[in-house]
Amino acid sequence: MRFTIFSFLLTLSSLALAQSPEHTAPQYEVESHLRFLASDELQGRRTGEPGNFIAARYIAENFRAFGAQPLPGADGYFQHFPLETVTPPSASALKIGKTAYEHRKDYLMMAGDALNAKTTAVFAGHGWVDASAGHDDYKGLDVKGKVVFVISGLPDDSSPMAAFNSIRDKRRLAQERGAVAIIELYRLGFPWQFALQYFGKSSTRVGDDSPDKATIPYGWLKEKGNDALAEIVKGAPQKITLSSSGASVTRKMVPNVIAVIPGSDPVLKDEYVLLSAHFDHVGTGKNGGSPFTAADSIFNGARDNAFGTSALLLAARTLAQQKTKRSIILLACNGEEMGLLGSLYYADHPLIPLRQTIFNLNADGAGYNEVTKISAIGHGRTGTDEHIESAAAAFGLGVIPNPVPEQGLFDRSDNVSFAAKGVPAVCISPGVTGFDETLMKYYHQAPDEAASVDMPYLLRYCQSFALLARRIADDAAKPIWKKGDKYESAGMKLYQK
């Protein structure tokens, strides 16, 4: 009888130890996070505006209260980065040979110092130089004092993300070689009219503080196929007249929020799992980019992404309460809605070397239309599927692997900033079966408010995210890119394999 009682008590003890804090997290905790972050008082959390700074302070003070520690190199719990708003040139004129082009119709100048030049136009492939790959589009070309025309994107990657991310480097490469301007031939998948409408207005980017930053004019031009431009592409230089004026740049500093929870294992604590979620949204009124009314002009962003930020905060508390073997970096990213700016900045300026970061687990989503499952964007790519499925099942949830693949969701959230550097990454989103009417009713819309959120589902989503982080951080095996994955080579380079 004693043995039976002892065994029973031992079993209960073992079960208690097996229960991580994620299992006992109360609904009011995650609900209060979401209700505060998506409140009207925060005015849509647009990056650089007062509500965004309040959200950052809220997250930082929660990290502090949970016992997460500041990282060396941070300003307390903040990693500030420069945010630049670029207003494109208000006036421009372009003539190649005898062909005149109309600004904001045939071409679009997007940035750069004032210019008034009569010179030569030359073609330089993609305008790319990669010494490690033996690639140099400028080899044998004299572009000093000339306007350089190049193809959008990279030699081995024509995706919009590659095109956008390479703009700064292409301008710098052209300027270093003496070019007076650089114009990209527009070959992206978006309609030209969309490009004119979207990129012909002020845009925001991470500020460039490098001493050799590019300032020459930069623009896009739509090819016609039978004009002077076609001769340039064939390698026949042409006379060109280009003027551009009226561009301006304003700057302010904005914060990522960051903290660390040291690991418990004396060896594995020097490896890190990076948890991320963006806390910004699109703001109010016309900044929201979608219809609004006088009665409701605030884009609260409950689903996108107070939802994911609540998961990050729950993970911060539970992982600090019961530490994992590996250390945990908590990164609340800013500027995601402006082009993944905060995560791109951290990936370029990590406070812990990226080679010590074994995985990025991101929490983000456009919303949900399925509350019995979570979505795993990046499923099947990093060897973490079993953990994803078991963490979801622990809270009665199934998994939707890589929903709506035509939307390219993996490359549209902060996880791609780290994947591009080689860090294995997965984005856990609420359940999505398609971009249907249910989802689009709230995605970047004014009605996306806390009152419309399924709070019991929010809790289970947050619990599964936090438990997944725990299991990956405690696993002896490291995640690794699947052979042949588009980011495998970057991973091999990062980890020197």
N, C-alpha and C positions, 0 to 999 in steps of 0.2 A: 504493500500500500504506500509506504514511504517512497519507494522507487517510482511508483506511478505519479505521485504528487510532485516529486522532484523533477521527473521528466516533463510533466505538464508545465511546471513553472519555468523550466529551462527553455521549453518550446516558446512560451509566451515572451520570455526575455529575448530570444533570438528574433522573433517576429518584430518586437519593438525596435531592436537595433536595425532591422532591415528597413523599417519605415523611415524614409528620409523626410526632412521638414517639408518637402514639396507636397507630401500626401496630406498634411494637416493644415495647409495654408487656408485661411478663411476667405470667403468671397468678398467680404467688405474691404479687405486689404487691396486687392487688385481693382475693385470697383472704385475705391476712393482715388487711386492713382489716375484711372481713366477719366473720372468725372472732373478732377482738377485740371488735367492737361487739356481736356476738350471743352473747358468752360468758356463762356462768352468773354469773361474777363481777360483771357489770354489772346483774344482777337486773332485766332487762327495761327499763332506761333510762327509767323513769317520770319525768316532768317534776317537778323539785324534790327528787328522791331522790338518794342518793349515787351510784348507778350512772350517772345522767343527767349529773351534774357531771363524772364521770370521762370519759364519752364526749365531753363538750364540750372538756375539756382535751386529750384525744387528738387531736381534730380540729384544735384551735388549734395544737398543737405540730407537727402535720403541715403546716399552712399555713405556719408559721414556717420549717420545714425546707425547704419547696419554694421559699421566697423570696417568697411573697405578703406584701404589706405591710399593716400596720394602717391603718384608716381614721380620719381626724380625727373626734373625737366618740365613738369607741369606747374601752372600757377594755382597751387592748391589742388582743386579738383577740375580745373579748366585747362584745356589746351587751346589757346587763342590762335586764330589764323586770320590773315588779311582777306577781306571780301571786297572785290572791286566791281563797281557797276559801270559798264561801258556803254556810252551812247554813241551810236554809229555816226559816220559823217553825214551831215545834212545836205551836202552838195558834192557832186562829182561829175566829171566828164571823161569819156573814154573813146578813143579812135584808134583802130588798128589798121594800118595801111589806108585804104580809102573807105573802110567800113566804120560807121559811127554806131555806138551802143548807148542805149538809154538806161540811166541809173534807176534802180528799183523796178525795172522791167526786164532788161536783158542781162543785167549784172547787178551785184550788190556789194558795195564797199562796207565793211563791218567794223573796222578799227584802224588806228594808226595816226601818226603825225600828219600835219598838213603837207601836201605835195603838189607841185606844178612842174611836170617833167615832159620834155620831148626827147625821146631816147629810142632804144631798141627793145623789142620783146623777144625773149628766148624761152625755149621749152626745156625743162629739167626733169622729165619723168615724173616720179612721185615727189621729187624734192627731198629725198630721204638719204641719210648717210648712216650706216651702221658698220663701223670698223670691224667689230667682232665677227660679222657675217661677210665681210669683204664687199659690202654694197656701198656704192657712192654714185648717186645720180648726177653729181656735179663734176665728176672726173672729166677733165678735158674741156670744161666749159668756162668761159669768161663771162661772168654776170655782173661785173662791177659797173655801177651806174645804170643798170638795165632793170626792166620789169621781168620777173620770172613767172612763167606759167607752169603749173604742176597739176597732176591728177590728184583728186581727193583720196584720202585713205592712205594705206601703206602698201608696199609691194606685195606682201603676203596676206593682207587683211583689208578688205574693202568695206567692212561693216561701218555703220554710222558711229559706233563707239570708238573705233580705231581712228576714224576721220576726225572726230571732235578732239580726242585726246592727243593727237599729233599736231594740232594747229600751232601751239606755242613753239614746239621744237622746230617745225618747218619754217616759221617766221625767223627764228633765231639762226637757223642754218643759212637761210638766204641773206639775212643781214650781215652775218659774219663774212660772207663772200662778196659783200659790197653791193648787193641788189638794193634798189630804191623802193621796191614794192613786190608783193607776191600775190598772185591771183590763182585760186584753185579752180580747175574745171569741174563743174558740179556733176558728180556721178553717183550721188546717194539715192537710196530707194524712195525717198519722200518726193512727192510732186513738187515741181519748181515753184508753183504758186504758194504752196505751203511754206517753203523755205523763205520766200520773199516776205510773207506775212509774219512768220514766227521770228525769223532772225533779223528782220529789218527794224527791230525795235531794240530798246535797251536790254542788255543781257548782263548776267552776273557770273563771275568767275573767281577762283582763288587768285589773290594778288601775287605778282611775280616780284620778289625782292632780290633776285640775282643781279649782280652788277652788269651782266651782259644781256639783260632782257631785251627782247625785240620791241621796237617801236615803229617799224616801217609799216606802211598801209597794207591791209590784208582784205581780200574780198573773194567772192564767188562769181563765176560766169557760166551761163548756160550755153552750151555748144549748139551751133546751128548746122554744122556739117559741111557747109559749102561757102564759107566766108574766109577772111584773112586768117582767122584763128586756126583753121584747118591746116594752113601752110606752116604755121608755127609748130604745130604738133608733128608735122612731117620733118621738122628740123630746119626749116627755112626762116631765119630771123626776119622780123617785120618792123617797120617804123611804127612807133606808138606815141600817142599823146595821152597823158593821164593826169588828172587833177583830182584832189580830194581835200575836203576841209569840213570843219564843224564837229569833229569828234571830241568827246570828253570822257574823263575817267574820274570817278569819285571812290573813296575808300573808307572802310571802317573795319574794326577788329571784332570778330564774333567767336563764340566758344563752342568747341566740342566739350563734352563732360567725360572725364576719365578717372578710373580708380583701379586698384589691384587688390585681389584677395590672395595672399601667399598660400602656396600649397603646403600640404602636411608631410609629404614624402621628402626625405633629405636629398634625394637625387632628382626625382621628377619635378620638384618645385621650380627647377630652372627651365622647365618647359611650360608654355602658356597656351591656354585656350582663350581665344578672343571672342567675347560675346558682344554683339552690336545690335543697335536699333536706332533709327533716326527719329528725332523728336520734333523736327520742324514740320510746318505745313505751309499752305499757300497764302494765308492771310485773309484779307477782307476785300469786298467790292470787286473792282475790275482786276485786282491782282490775282483773284481766284481763278480767272480764266474760264469760268462757267456762269450760267445765268444766276442772278440773285435778285432779291426784291428789297424794297425799303424796310420791310418788316424783318427780313433776315438776310443780311449781307455778310455774315461771318461764316467762313469755311472752317468749322471747328476741328475737323480731322480726327474724329473719334476712332474710326477704323484705320485711318492712314495718317499718323501711325501711333496715336496714343495707345492703341491695342498692343502693338509690339513693344513700345516703351514700358508698358505695364509688365510685360513678360520679362524684360530686362531687369526691372526693379524687383520683381519677385525672385528672380534668380540671384540677384545681388544679396538679398536678405538670407535666403535659404542656404546659399553656398558659403556665406560668411558664418552662418550659425553652425554648420557642419561642413568643415573644409574638405576639399577634394585633394587627391594626391598631387596633381598638377596645379599650378597657379592659374588664376582667372583674371583676365583683363576685362573690365567693364567699360564699353565705349558707347556713349550716347552721341550719335553723329548729328551734326548740324548741316544745313544746306543740301540735303538729299534732293529736295524738290527743285533745286536750282542746278542740278547736274552732278549729284553725288559728291559735292564739294568737300564736306567734312571728312568723309572716309578717304577720298583721294589725298587730302592733305595728310591725314595720319599715315596712310600707306607710304607716302613720300618722306614723312618726318616721324617715324615710329619712336615711341619712348622706350619700348623694348624691341631689340632687334628682331626683324621679321623671321629670321632663321630660327629663332627660339619659339616662335608662334606656330604651333603645330596644326591649328585649325581655327577657322572662323565660323561661328554659328550666328546667323543673322535672323532677326525677327522683323518682318515687314509684310505688307500685303495691301492689295487694292480694296479689300473688304472680304465678304464671305457670302455664300449662298448654300452652304452645307455645314450644319452644326454637329454632325456625328463624326467628322473627320478633320484632320489638319492636312495642309498641303506641304509636300517636301520638294522644294525646287533645287535641283541638284542631286536628286535621288539616283542611285546607281553609278555615281561618279567618284565617290571618295571612300568606299568601304565602310560607311557608317549606317547603312540601311537597317541592319538588325537593331541597332540602338534606337534609331528613329521609330521603328515600328513597335518595339517593346515599351519605349517611353510613352508613346501615344496610347497603347493598349492598357497601360497601368491606370489610365483615367477614362477608359471606355471609349477611346477614339480610334478610328481607322486612319489610314494614310492614303492620300491622293498623290501618286508620284508624278512630278513634273506636269502640272495642269496647263491647259491652253498653250501648248508648245509654240504655236504660231505667234504668240505675243513676245517670245524671247525674254521671259521674266527673269531668268538668272542674270542676264546682263543689264538689268534695269534697276537693280538695287545695290546697296552698299557692299554686299558680298563680292561683287565683281571687282571692286577696287583691290581687294586682297587676293582674289583668285588670279588676277592679272600679274601679280607679283610672285605667284607660285604657291600661295597658302591654300590648302584644300578648304573648301567652303561649301556650306549649304544654307539656304534661306528657308526658314520655317514660317509658313503663312497660314492664316485661317483657311478653312475649307472652300475651295473654288472648283466648280465644275464647268464654268464657262463665263465669259464676260456677257452675261445676260441682263435682262431688265432689272432683276433683283439686285445685282451687284452694281450696275451703272446708276441706279437710283441714288446711290450714296457716294460713289467714287469721285472724289474731287467736286462734290456738290455741297451746297449749303445745308441740306438736311442731315449730313453726317455728324450727328450729335450724340452725346452720351445716352440720352433717353431712348435712342433707337437700338442700342446694343443689347444683345443677348448676354446678360451678365453671368449666368451659370456656365455658358459656353466659354466666355472670356476666361473664367477661372481655370477650366480644364485645359484650355490652350496654354495659358501661362504655366500651369503645373507641368504639362508635358514638355514644354520648352526648357524649364529649369531642370527637370529630371534628365532630359537628354544631355544637357550641358554637364551634369554630374557624371553620367555614365561614360561620356567621351573623355572627360578629365581624369577619370579613375582607371580607364582601360590601359593595360600594359602596352597594347598595340597602338601605333599612331595611324591616323587617317592618311591615305595616300591617293593621289589621282589615279583613276583607272587608266590602264595602258591605252594610248591613243587619244586621250582627252585633249582638248584644245589647249588646256593649261598645264599639261604634263611636263612639257619642256621647261616652262617657267619654274615649276616645282623642283625639277632636277637641278636647275641652275641655282635656285635659292638655297636648297639643302645640300648642294654640292655632291649629288649622287651620280 
